[in-house]
């Protein structure tokens, strides 16, 4: 029986796709949280957005970086931050 190291396991997602999925998830959570105005949901949405930021920073240091894609991601994150900031006021 062959054993595989963790480095050989692939999930089917590359770093850029993972960033995209993280941002989309944060956007959905922010939308739900801002409609309900639940403090708990706002906090969870903030955490999801922070996770997406971390993923984006990690992907920036990868090889084969798509600068246009990263700029679009940054714009999406900024829009999400503005939405959360307004909701928390």
N, C-alpha and C positions, 0 to 999 in steps of 0.2 A: 504494500500500500504506500503510495506516494504521500509525502507530507508537504504542505505548502507554507511558506512563511507569509506573514502579513503583508509584506511588500509585493507579493505576487497576486494577491487577491484584488480583483477589480470590481467596482460596483456598477459600472455602466455609465457613470457620470464623470465628466471631466471637471476641472476646477471652475471653468466659466459657467457651465451648466448648473453646477451647485450654487454658484453666486446668484444666478437668475432665479432658481427655485427658492432660495432663501429670501430674496427680495419680494418675490410674488407672495410668499407665505406671510411676510411682514405686512405687505400692503393689505391683504385680506384681513389680517388680525386688526390692523389699524382701522380699517373701515368698520368692522364690527364693533370695536371698542369705542369709536367716536360716535356711533349711532346710539349705543347703550349708555355711554358715559360712565360705565362701571369703573371705579378705581382699580379693581383687580384686573379687569381686561385691559385697561390703559397701561398698567404696569407690565402685563404679559406682552402686550404689543411693543412696548419700549424694549423689553428684553429681546424680542424677535428681531427688532430693527438693529439692536446692538450686535446680535449674532450675525446678521447680514453684513454689517460693516466689517466685522472681523473676517468673514469669508472673502469679502472684496479685497481687503488689505492683503490677505494671503494670496489671492489670485494675481494681484499686481506683480508679485515677485516670481511668478511662474514663467516658463518659457512659452513662446508663441502667443504672447499677450496681444489681444485685440483692443487697441487704444480707443477706438470708437465705441465698442461695446462697454468698456470700462467707464467712459464718459457718460453714456446713457444710464448706467447703473448708479453713478454718483448723482445724477440728476434725479433719478427715482428716489434715492435715499434722502436727498435734500427735500424733496416734496413731502415725503413721509414725515420727516422731522418737523417741517412746518405745520403739517396737519396735526401731529401730536402736540406740538407746542400750543397751538390754538385751542385744542380740546382741553388741555390741562389748565387753561386760564380761568 
